[in-house]
């Protein structure tokens, strides 16, 4: 059973002292990652992906790296 993006966004994502700063809102023009964690100038971008396709996964990874 796949988890819906909306359910993924509401999970309590915790890592060290990072704080959630975005849950699906627009981070940059045309880019709405599912969850963004921040600590100082460090960011962790989390995306819920239902596909096991490598192109889809790498495309999301490269898009996140761009922003």
PDB file with SEQRES, HELIX, SHEET and CRYST1 records, atoms N, CA, C and O in Angstrom:
SEQRES   1 A   67  UNK UNK UNK UNK UNK UNK UNK UNK UNK UNK UNK UNK UNK          
SEQRES   2 A   67  UNK UNK UNK UNK UNK UNK UNK UNK UNK UNK UNK UNK UNK          
SEQRES   3 A   67  UNK UNK UNK UNK UNK UNK UNK UNK UNK UNK UNK UNK UNK          
SEQRES   4 A   67  UNK UNK UNK UNK UNK UNK UNK UNK UNK UNK UNK UNK UNK          
SEQRES   5 A   67  UNK UNK UNK UNK UNK UNK UNK UNK UNK UNK UNK UNK UNK          
SEQRES   6 A   67  UNK UNK                                                      
HELIX    1 AA1 UNK A    5  UNK A   10  1                                   6    
HELIX    2 AA2 UNK A   54  UNK A   66  1                                  13    
SHEET    1 AA1 3 UNK A  19  UNK A  22  0                                        
SHEET    2 AA1 3 UNK A  35  UNK A  39 -1                                        
SHEET    3 AA1 3 UNK A  42  UNK A  46 -1                                        
CRYST1    1.000    1.000    1.000  90.00  90.00  90.00 P 1           1          
ATOM      1  N   UNK A   1       0.834  -1.178   0.000  1.00  0.00           N  
ATOM      2  CA  UNK A   1       0.000   0.000   0.000  1.00  0.00           C  
ATOM      3  C   UNK A   1       0.880   1.244   0.000  1.00  0.00           C  
ATOM      4  O   UNK A   1       1.750   1.386   0.859  1.00  0.00           O  
ATOM      5  N   UNK A   2       0.664   2.143  -0.952  1.00  0.00           N  
ATOM      6  CA  UNK A   2       1.432   3.373  -1.054  1.00  0.00           C  
ATOM      7  C   UNK A   2       0.933   4.420  -0.071  1.00  0.00           C  
ATOM      8  O   UNK A   2      -0.264   4.523   0.197  1.00  0.00           O  
ATOM      9  N   UNK A   3       1.857   5.183   0.453  1.00  0.00           N  
ATOM     10  CA  UNK A   3       1.499   6.304   1.318  1.00  0.00           C  
ATOM     11  C   UNK A   3       1.206   7.512   0.433  1.00  0.00           C  
ATOM     12  O   UNK A   3       1.959   7.796  -0.498  1.00  0.00           O  
ATOM     13  N   UNK A   4       0.143   8.206   0.712  1.00  0.00           N  
ATOM     14  CA  UNK A   4      -0.196   9.411  -0.031  1.00  0.00           C  
ATOM     15  C   UNK A   4       0.797  10.520   0.302  1.00  0.00           C  
ATOM     16  O   UNK A   4       1.319  10.577   1.416  1.00  0.00           O  
ATOM     17  N   UNK A   5       1.057  11.406  -0.667  1.00  0.00           N  
ATOM     18  CA  UNK A   5       1.952  12.534  -0.420  1.00  0.00           C  
ATOM     19  C   UNK A   5       1.480  13.364   0.765  1.00  0.00           C  
ATOM     20  O   UNK A   5       2.295  13.811   1.572  1.00  0.00           O  
ATOM     21  N   UNK A   6       0.180  13.573   0.876  1.00  0.00           N  
ATOM     22  CA  UNK A   6      -0.355  14.386   1.974  1.00  0.00           C  
ATOM     23  C   UNK A   6      -0.041  13.755   3.331  1.00  0.00           C  
ATOM     24  O   UNK A   6       0.242  14.472   4.291  1.00  0.00           O  
ATOM     25  N   UNK A   7      -0.088  12.429   3.423  1.00  0.00           N  
ATOM     26  CA  UNK A   7       0.248  11.740   4.673  1.00  0.00           C  
ATOM     27  C   UNK A   7       1.744  11.847   4.956  1.00  0.00           C  
ATOM     28  O   UNK A   7       2.146  12.048   6.102  1.00  0.00           O  
ATOM     29  N   UNK A   8       2.568  11.716   3.920  1.00  0.00           N  
ATOM     30  CA  UNK A   8       4.022  11.831   4.059  1.00  0.00           C  
ATOM     31  C   UNK A   8       4.401  13.210   4.596  1.00  0.00           C  
ATOM     32  O   UNK A   8       5.259  13.328   5.471  1.00  0.00           O  
ATOM     33  N   UNK A   9       3.757  14.252   4.067  1.00  0.00           N  
ATOM     34  CA  UNK A   9       4.066  15.620   4.481  1.00  0.00           C  
ATOM     35  C   UNK A   9       3.737  15.867   5.947  1.00  0.00           C  
ATOM     36  O   UNK A   9       4.357  16.720   6.581  1.00  0.00           O  
ATOM     37  N   UNK A  10       2.782  15.141   6.488  1.00  0.00           N  
ATOM     38  CA  UNK A  10       2.363  15.359   7.868  1.00  0.00           C  
ATOM     39  C   UNK A  10       3.131  14.520   8.897  1.00  0.00           C  
ATOM     40  O   UNK A  10       2.948  14.698  10.102  1.00  0.00           O  
ATOM     41  N   UNK A  11       3.984  13.612   8.429  1.00  0.00           N  
ATOM     42  CA  UNK A  11       4.787  12.821   9.361  1.00  0.00           C  
ATOM     43  C   UNK A  11       5.745  13.716  10.136  1.00  0.00           C  
ATOM     44  O   UNK A  11       6.135  14.781   9.656  1.00  0.00           O  
ATOM     45  N   UNK A  12       6.117  13.287  11.317  1.00  0.00           N  
ATOM     46  CA  UNK A  12       7.052  14.052  12.147  1.00  0.00           C  
ATOM     47  C   UNK A  12       8.474  13.681  11.723  1.00  0.00           C  
ATOM     48  O   UNK A  12       9.102  12.803  12.314  1.00  0.00           O  
ATOM     49  N   UNK A  13       8.970  14.365  10.688  1.00  0.00           N  
ATOM     50  CA  UNK A  13      10.328  14.112  10.190  1.00  0.00           C  
ATOM     51  C   UNK A  13      11.309  14.814  11.128  1.00  0.00           C  
ATOM     52  O   UNK A  13      11.265  16.034  11.286  1.00  0.00           O  
ATOM     53  N   UNK A  14      12.190  14.035  11.747  1.00  0.00           N  
ATOM     54  CA  UNK A  14      13.121  14.595  12.721  1.00  0.00           C  
ATOM     55  C   UNK A  14      14.518  14.088  12.416  1.00  0.00           C  
ATOM     56  O   UNK A  14      14.726  12.898  12.178  1.00  0.00           O  
ATOM     57  N   UNK A  15      15.479  15.015  12.429  1.00  0.00           N  
ATOM     58  CA  UNK A  15      16.878  14.655  12.276  1.00  0.00           C  
ATOM     59  C   UNK A  15      17.720  15.668  13.044  1.00  0.00           C  
ATOM     60  O   UNK A  15      17.721  16.855  12.720  1.00  0.00           O  
ATOM     61  N   UNK A  16      18.427  15.201  14.047  1.00  0.00           N  
ATOM     62  CA  UNK A  16      19.259  16.046  14.891  1.00  0.00           C  
ATOM     63  C   UNK A  16      18.509  17.314  15.283  1.00  0.00           C  
ATOM     64  O   UNK A  16      17.381  17.232  15.768  1.00  0.00           O  
ATOM     65  N   UNK A  17      19.111  18.481  15.082  1.00  0.00           N  
ATOM     66  CA  UNK A  17      18.484  19.752  15.460  1.00  0.00           C  
ATOM     67  C   UNK A  17      17.814  20.451  14.278  1.00  0.00           C  
ATOM     68  O   UNK A  17      17.507  21.640  14.364  1.00  0.00           O  
ATOM     69  N   UNK A  18      17.586  19.743  13.193  1.00  0.00           N  
ATOM     70  CA  UNK A  18      16.943  20.331  12.024  1.00  0.00           C  
ATOM     71  C   UNK A  18      15.463  20.573  12.323  1.00  0.00           C  
ATOM     72  O   UNK A  18      14.829  19.783  13.022  1.00  0.00           O  
ATOM     73  N   UNK A  19      14.929  21.645  11.802  1.00  0.00           N  
ATOM     74  CA  UNK A  19      13.517  21.997  11.971  1.00  0.00           C  
ATOM     75  C   UNK A  19      12.818  21.965  10.616  1.00  0.00           C  
ATOM     76  O   UNK A  19      13.421  22.297   9.596  1.00  0.00           O  
ATOM     77  N   UNK A  20      11.565  21.570  10.604  1.00  0.00           N  
ATOM     78  CA  UNK A  20      10.776  21.572   9.373  1.00  0.00           C  
ATOM     79  C   UNK A  20      10.424  23.014   9.031  1.00  0.00           C  
ATOM     80  O   UNK A  20       9.847  23.731   9.848  1.00  0.00           O  
ATOM     81  N   UNK A  21      10.781  23.438   7.799  1.00  0.00           N  
ATOM     82  CA  UNK A  21      10.462  24.806   7.378  1.00  0.00           C  
ATOM     83  C   UNK A  21       9.459  24.854   6.231  1.00  0.00           C  
ATOM     84  O   UNK A  21       8.854  25.899   5.991  1.00  0.00           O  
ATOM     85  N   UNK A  22       9.270  23.746   5.520  1.00  0.00           N  
ATOM     86  CA  UNK A  22       8.299  23.687   4.422  1.00  0.00           C  
ATOM     87  C   UNK A  22       7.630  22.316   4.405  1.00  0.00           C  
ATOM     88  O   UNK A  22       8.274  21.296   4.650  1.00  0.00           O  
ATOM     89  N   UNK A  23       6.350  22.306   4.118  1.00  0.00           N  
ATOM     90  CA  UNK A  23       5.593  21.066   3.926  1.00  0.00           C  
ATOM     91  C   UNK A  23       4.769  21.225   2.655  1.00  0.00           C  
ATOM     92  O   UNK A  23       3.571  21.502   2.713  1.00  0.00           O  
ATOM     93  N   UNK A  24       5.417  21.049   1.513  1.00  0.00           N  
ATOM     94  CA  UNK A  24       4.709  21.105   0.245  1.00  0.00           C  
ATOM     95  C   UNK A  24       4.490  22.501  -0.298  1.00  0.00           C  
ATOM     96  O   UNK A  24       3.900  22.660  -1.367  1.00  0.00           O  
ATOM     97  N   UNK A  25       4.953  23.517   0.416  1.00  0.00           N  
ATOM     98  CA  UNK A  25       4.801  24.881  -0.093  1.00  0.00           C  
ATOM     99  C   UNK A  25       5.913  25.179  -1.093  1.00  0.00           C  
ATOM    100  O   UNK A  25       6.902  24.451  -1.177  1.00  0.00           O  
ATOM    101  N   UNK A  26       5.738  26.244  -1.838  1.00  0.00           N  
ATOM    102  CA  UNK A  26       6.697  26.583  -2.887  1.00  0.00           C  
ATOM    103  C   UNK A  26       7.999  27.094  -2.275  1.00  0.00           C  
ATOM    104  O   UNK A  26       8.011  28.104  -1.572  1.00  0.00           O  
ATOM    105  N   UNK A  27       9.080  26.395  -2.547  1.00  0.00           N  
ATOM    106  CA  UNK A  27      10.400  26.758  -2.039  1.00  0.00           C  
ATOM    107  C   UNK A  27      11.058  27.760  -2.982  1.00  0.00           C  
ATOM    108  O   UNK A  27      11.714  28.702  -2.538  1.00  0.00           O  
ATOM    109  N   UNK A  28      10.882  27.555  -4.267  1.00  0.00           N  
ATOM    110  CA  UNK A  28      11.354  28.454  -5.320  1.00  0.00           C  
ATOM    111  C   UNK A  28      10.331  28.359  -6.448  1.00  0.00           C  
ATOM    112  O   UNK A  28       9.541  27.416  -6.492  1.00  0.00           O  
ATOM    113  N   UNK A  29      10.341  29.306  -7.335  1.00  0.00           N  
ATOM    114  CA  UNK A  29       9.363  29.319  -8.418  1.00  0.00           C  
ATOM    115  C   UNK A  29       9.337  27.975  -9.137  1.00  0.00           C  
ATOM    116  O   UNK A  29      10.338  27.539  -9.707  1.00  0.00           O  
ATOM    117  N   UNK A  30       8.179  27.329  -9.100  1.00  0.00           N  
ATOM    118  CA  UNK A  30       8.006  26.053  -9.783  1.00  0.00           C  
ATOM    119  C   UNK A  30       8.519  24.841  -9.035  1.00  0.00           C  
ATOM    120  O   UNK A  30       8.523  23.742  -9.591  1.00  0.00           O  
ATOM    121  N   UNK A  31       8.957  25.002  -7.783  1.00  0.00           N  
ATOM    122  CA  UNK A  31       9.502  23.873  -7.035  1.00  0.00           C  
ATOM    123  C   UNK A  31       8.845  23.784  -5.667  1.00  0.00           C  
ATOM    124  O   UNK A  31       8.990  24.677  -4.833  1.00  0.00           O  
ATOM    125  N   UNK A  32       8.117  22.688  -5.449  1.00  0.00           N  
ATOM    126  CA  UNK A  32       7.396  22.454  -4.195  1.00  0.00           C  
ATOM    127  C   UNK A  32       7.786  21.098  -3.623  1.00  0.00           C  
ATOM    128  O   UNK A  32       7.062  20.120  -3.810  1.00  0.00           O  
ATOM    129  N   UNK A  33       8.921  21.023  -2.928  1.00  0.00           N  
ATOM    130  CA  UNK A  33       9.306  19.740  -2.333  1.00  0.00           C  
ATOM    131  C   UNK A  33       8.326  19.357  -1.226  1.00  0.00           C  
ATOM    132  O   UNK A  33       7.672  20.217  -0.637  1.00  0.00           O  
ATOM    133  N   UNK A  34       8.235  18.069  -0.954  1.00  0.00           N  
ATOM    134  CA  UNK A  34       7.286  17.590   0.054  1.00  0.00           C  
ATOM    135  C   UNK A  34       7.611  18.121   1.450  1.00  0.00           C  
ATOM    136  O   UNK A  34       6.731  18.633   2.141  1.00  0.00           O  
ATOM    137  N   UNK A  35       8.869  18.000   1.861  1.00  0.00           N  
ATOM    138  CA  UNK A  35       9.278  18.462   3.189  1.00  0.00           C  
ATOM    139  C   UNK A  35      10.705  19.001   3.094  1.00  0.00           C  
ATOM    140  O   UNK A  35      11.555  18.413   2.427  1.00  0.00           O  
ATOM    141  N   UNK A  36      10.956  20.117   3.764  1.00  0.00           N  
ATOM    142  CA  UNK A  36      12.311  20.671   3.835  1.00  0.00           C  
ATOM    143  C   UNK A  36      12.663  20.889   5.300  1.00  0.00           C  
ATOM    144  O   UNK A  36      11.915  21.518   6.049  1.00  0.00           O  
ATOM    145  N   UNK A  37      13.817  20.357   5.695  1.00  0.00           N  
ATOM    146  CA  UNK A  37      14.352  20.547   7.039  1.00  0.00           C  
ATOM    147  C   UNK A  37      15.523  21.530   6.946  1.00  0.00           C  
ATOM    148  O   UNK A  37      16.249  21.542   5.952  1.00  0.00           O  
ATOM    149  N   UNK A  38      15.702  22.353   7.982  1.00  0.00           N  
ATOM    150  CA  UNK A  38      16.790  23.322   7.974  1.00  0.00           C  
ATOM    151  C   UNK A  38      17.444  23.409   9.339  1.00  0.00           C  
ATOM    152  O   UNK A  38      16.784  23.329  10.375  1.00  0.00           O  
ATOM    153  N   UNK A  39      18.762  23.576   9.314  1.00  0.00           N  
ATOM    154  CA  UNK A  39      19.558  23.887  10.503  1.00  0.00           C  
ATOM    155  C   UNK A  39      20.644  24.839  10.027  1.00  0.00           C  
ATOM    156  O   UNK A  39      21.522  24.444   9.259  1.00  0.00           O  
ATOM    157  N   UNK A  40      20.593  26.079  10.471  1.00  0.00           N  
ATOM    158  CA  UNK A  40      21.515  27.116  10.025  1.00  0.00           C  
ATOM    159  C   UNK A  40      21.447  27.210   8.497  1.00  0.00           C  
ATOM    160  O   UNK A  40      20.372  27.452   7.948  1.00  0.00           O  
ATOM    161  N   UNK A  41      22.570  27.024   7.803  1.00  0.00           N  
ATOM    162  CA  UNK A  41      22.579  27.077   6.333  1.00  0.00           C  
ATOM    163  C   UNK A  41      22.584  25.692   5.701  1.00  0.00           C  
ATOM    164  O   UNK A  41      22.988  25.537   4.548  1.00  0.00           O  
ATOM    165  N   UNK A  42      22.140  24.687   6.446  1.00  0.00           N  
ATOM    166  CA  UNK A  42      22.091  23.321   5.937  1.00  0.00           C  
ATOM    167  C   UNK A  42      20.630  22.936   5.721  1.00  0.00           C  
ATOM    168  O   UNK A  42      19.764  23.259   6.534  1.00  0.00           O  
ATOM    169  N   UNK A  43      20.371  22.243   4.618  1.00  0.00           N  
ATOM    170  CA  UNK A  43      19.008  21.853   4.275  1.00  0.00           C  
ATOM    171  C   UNK A  43      18.957  20.371   3.935  1.00  0.00           C  
ATOM    172  O   UNK A  43      19.907  19.811   3.389  1.00  0.00           O  
ATOM    173  N   UNK A  44      17.841  19.752   4.265  1.00  0.00           N  
ATOM    174  CA  UNK A  44      17.548  18.386   3.841  1.00  0.00           C  
ATOM    175  C   UNK A  44      16.197  18.444   3.155  1.00  0.00           C  
ATOM    176  O   UNK A  44      15.209  18.876   3.748  1.00  0.00           O  
ATOM    177  N   UNK A  45      16.157  18.004   1.897  1.00  0.00           N  
ATOM    178  CA  UNK A  45      14.918  18.002   1.124  1.00  0.00           C  
ATOM    179  C   UNK A  45      14.425  16.569   1.023  1.00  0.00           C  
ATOM    180  O   UNK A  45      15.151  15.680   0.577  1.00  0.00           O  
ATOM    181  N   UNK A  46      13.174  16.350   1.444  1.00  0.00           N  
ATOM    182  CA  UNK A  46      12.567  15.021   1.406  1.00  0.00           C  
ATOM    183  C   UNK A  46      11.444  14.999   0.385  1.00  0.00           C  
ATOM    184  O   UNK A  46      10.593  15.889   0.366  1.00  0.00           O  
ATOM    185  N   UNK A  47      11.443  13.995  -0.451  1.00  0.00           N  
ATOM    186  CA  UNK A  47      10.394  13.815  -1.447  1.00  0.00           C  
ATOM    187  C   UNK A  47       9.793  12.424  -1.295  1.00  0.00           C  
ATOM    188  O   UNK A  47      10.517  11.443  -1.124  1.00  0.00           O  
ATOM    189  N   UNK A  48       8.497  12.347  -1.357  1.00  0.00           N  
ATOM    190  CA  UNK A  48       7.810  11.068  -1.355  1.00  0.00           C  
ATOM    191  C   UNK A  48       7.702  10.618  -2.806  1.00  0.00           C  
ATOM    192  O   UNK A  48       7.083  11.300  -3.623  1.00  0.00           O  
ATOM    193  N   UNK A  49       8.295   9.487  -3.127  1.00  0.00           N  
ATOM    194  CA  UNK A  49       8.291   9.001  -4.514  1.00  0.00           C  
ATOM    195  C   UNK A  49       7.669   7.615  -4.564  1.00  0.00           C  
ATOM    196  O   UNK A  49       8.069   6.720  -3.819  1.00  0.00           O  
ATOM    197  N   UNK A  50       6.707   7.443  -5.429  1.00  0.00           N  
ATOM    198  CA  UNK A  50       6.013   6.155  -5.560  1.00  0.00           C  
ATOM    199  C   UNK A  50       6.587   5.284  -6.666  1.00  0.00           C  
ATOM    200  O   UNK A  50       6.298   4.089  -6.734  1.00  0.00           O  
ATOM    201  N   UNK A  51       7.386   5.870  -7.517  1.00  0.00           N  
ATOM    202  CA  UNK A  51       7.950   5.143  -8.652  1.00  0.00           C  
ATOM    203  C   UNK A  51       9.290   4.525  -8.268  1.00  0.00           C  
ATOM    204  O   UNK A  51      10.030   5.083  -7.458  1.00  0.00           O  
ATOM    205  N   UNK A  52       9.591   3.385  -8.849  1.00  0.00           N  
ATOM    206  CA  UNK A  52      10.905   2.778  -8.652  1.00  0.00           C  
ATOM    207  C   UNK A  52      11.787   3.018  -9.872  1.00  0.00           C  
ATOM    208  O   UNK A  52      12.849   2.412 -10.008  1.00  0.00           O  
ATOM    209  N   UNK A  53      11.347   3.888 -10.740  1.00  0.00           N  
ATOM    210  CA  UNK A  53      12.069   4.212 -11.957  1.00  0.00           C  
ATOM    211  C   UNK A  53      13.299   5.062 -11.629  1.00  0.00           C  
ATOM    212  O   UNK A  53      13.173   6.103 -10.984  1.00  0.00           O  
ATOM    213  N   UNK A  54      14.482   4.631 -12.064  1.00  0.00           N  
ATOM    214  CA  UNK A  54      15.716   5.369 -11.779  1.00  0.00           C  
ATOM    215  C   UNK A  54      15.699   6.778 -12.342  1.00  0.00           C  
ATOM    216  O   UNK A  54      16.186   7.705 -11.694  1.00  0.00           O  
ATOM    217  N   UNK A  55      15.146   6.960 -13.542  1.00  0.00           N  
ATOM    218  CA  UNK A  55      15.095   8.292 -14.145  1.00  0.00           C  
ATOM    219  C   UNK A  55      14.265   9.243 -13.294  1.00  0.00           C  
ATOM    220  O   UNK A  55      14.638  10.401 -13.109  1.00  0.00           O  
ATOM    221  N   UNK A  56      13.153   8.762 -12.782  1.00  0.00           N  
ATOM    222  CA  UNK A  56      12.300   9.584 -11.934  1.00  0.00           C  
ATOM    223  C   UNK A  56      13.039   9.953 -10.655  1.00  0.00           C  
ATOM    224  O   UNK A  56      13.012  11.108 -10.232  1.00  0.00           O  
ATOM    225  N   UNK A  57      13.696   8.980 -10.041  1.00  0.00           N  
ATOM    226  CA  UNK A  57      14.429   9.212  -8.800  1.00  0.00           C  
ATOM    227  C   UNK A  57      15.571  10.202  -9.014  1.00  0.00           C  
ATOM    228  O   UNK A  57      15.713  11.159  -8.253  1.00  0.00           O  
ATOM    229  N   UNK A  58      16.381   9.975 -10.042  1.00  0.00           N  
ATOM    230  CA  UNK A  58      17.511  10.860 -10.319  1.00  0.00           C  
ATOM    231  C   UNK A  58      17.043  12.259 -10.724  1.00  0.00           C  
ATOM    232  O   UNK A  58      17.678  13.252 -10.371  1.00  0.00           O  
ATOM    233  N   UNK A  59      15.945  12.338 -11.457  1.00  0.00           N  
ATOM    234  CA  UNK A  59      15.396  13.634 -11.838  1.00  0.00           C  
ATOM    235  C   UNK A  59      15.005  14.451 -10.609  1.00  0.00           C  
ATOM    236  O   UNK A  59      15.293  15.646 -10.542  1.00  0.00           O  
ATOM    237  N   UNK A  60      14.357  13.819  -9.649  1.00  0.00           N  
ATOM    238  CA  UNK A  60      13.991  14.495  -8.407  1.00  0.00           C  
ATOM    239  C   UNK A  60      15.210  14.904  -7.606  1.00  0.00           C  
ATOM    240  O   UNK A  60      15.236  15.981  -7.010  1.00  0.00           O  
ATOM    241  N   UNK A  61      16.221  14.045  -7.590  1.00  0.00           N  
ATOM    242  CA  UNK A  61      17.459  14.335  -6.872  1.00  0.00           C  
ATOM    243  C   UNK A  61      18.167  15.538  -7.488  1.00  0.00           C  
ATOM    244  O   UNK A  61      18.626  16.428  -6.772  1.00  0.00           O  
ATOM    245  N   UNK A  62      18.255  15.561  -8.820  1.00  0.00           N  
ATOM    246  CA  UNK A  62      18.922  16.674  -9.505  1.00  0.00           C  
ATOM    247  C   UNK A  62      18.145  17.974  -9.357  1.00  0.00           C  
ATOM    248  O   UNK A  62      18.738  19.044  -9.219  1.00  0.00           O  
ATOM    249  N   UNK A  63      16.821  17.883  -9.386  1.00  0.00           N  
ATOM    250  CA  UNK A  63      16.002  19.082  -9.199  1.00  0.00           C  
ATOM    251  C   UNK A  63      16.230  19.652  -7.799  1.00  0.00           C  
ATOM    252  O   UNK A  63      16.374  20.864  -7.644  1.00  0.00           O  
ATOM    253  N   UNK A  64      16.264  18.800  -6.791  1.00  0.00           N  
ATOM    254  CA  UNK A  64      16.522  19.248  -5.421  1.00  0.00           C  
ATOM    255  C   UNK A  64      17.904  19.881  -5.313  1.00  0.00           C  
ATOM    256  O   UNK A  64      18.060  20.908  -4.652  1.00  0.00           O  
ATOM    257  N   UNK A  65      18.907  19.287  -5.948  1.00  0.00           N  
ATOM    258  CA  UNK A  65      20.272  19.824  -5.907  1.00  0.00           C  
ATOM    259  C   UNK A  65      20.331  21.194  -6.567  1.00  0.00           C  
ATOM    260  O   UNK A  65      21.103  22.055  -6.145  1.00  0.00           O  
ATOM    261  N   UNK A  66      19.522  21.399  -7.599  1.00  0.00           N  
ATOM    262  CA  UNK A  66      19.497  22.680  -8.305  1.00  0.00           C  
ATOM    263  C   UNK A  66      18.985  23.807  -7.414  1.00  0.00           C  
ATOM    264  O   UNK A  66      19.462  24.939  -7.500  1.00  0.00           O  
ATOM    265  N   UNK A  67      18.016  23.495  -6.560  1.00  0.00           N  
ATOM    266  CA  UNK A  67      17.420  24.523  -5.714  1.00  0.00           C  
ATOM    267  C   UNK A  67      18.074  24.580  -4.367  1.00  0.00           C  
ATOM    268  O   UNK A  67      17.690  25.395  -3.529  1.00  0.00           O  
TER     269      UNK A  67                                                      
END                                                                             
